[in-house]
Amino acid sequence: MLCFYNYQYQCNNIINNNIKKFEENKEILNMWVHDVKMPIAIIKLILEQNENLIDEKILYLSRLDDFHKDFLIQEVNIEKIIRDIIRKYSKYFISKKIILNLNHLNFKVLYDEKWLYFIFEQLLSNSLKYSLLGDNISIYCKKTKNYLQLRVEDTGCGIKKEDLNRIFSKGFTGNNGRNNSKSTGLGLYLVKELCDKLGHKIDVDSEYNQYTKFTITFKCDL
């Protein structure tokens, strides 16, 4: 009889976990549907400037729990990845007349190139999204004997103080996001989850209507 109850308990746990995952996926799908409900002209612009980004987020979210199965550690050059992303978003930089500052990026880290590209792309696209015409975006590294930090800093609209502690929460868009129809609240959540899984630290510092700065601290470098 005890074995039966243990088996029933395990089954109930599996069912409850599946229901929870279903509800989470339903929530994500609803956010995605909301994102695509916008004028055709805006959709066309987003597709040209930010191709497949929402689909990428959903794809990476589905892989998050089992990411170690699709993870190849190798030497990855930070500057190469950053410049590849900038080329991808070149139309966006030009259309917003963004002033781009790149400094001290020629460092290597032990990482999976695909996942690191995804992390950097989320941070850079986030800065672009909330930057205004003629704003500045600075990307640079700071190296000491014990760590390597990558910083992405913009002079955009900033983040309100009450939102700072919640920007890495899944589905959270904050005051800025609610005024931006492209926001799903998934990008920064995925970045934080990946950094946590790999033992790296990510921090954010911001002043509303002044600046936002994201810093990733790598636990080791080459």
Secondary structure, DSSP 8 states (H G I E B T S, - for coil): -HHHHHHHHHHHHHHHHHHHHHHHHHHHHHHHHHHH-S-HHHHHHHHHHSTTHHHHHHHHHHHSTTGGGG---EEEEHHHHHHHHHHHTHHHHHHHT-EEEEES---EEEE-HHHHHHHHHHHHHHHHHT--TT-EEEEEEEE-SS-EEEEEEE-SS---GGGGGGTTSTT--HHHHHT-TT--S-HHHHHHHHHHHHT-EEEEEEETTTEEEEEEEES---
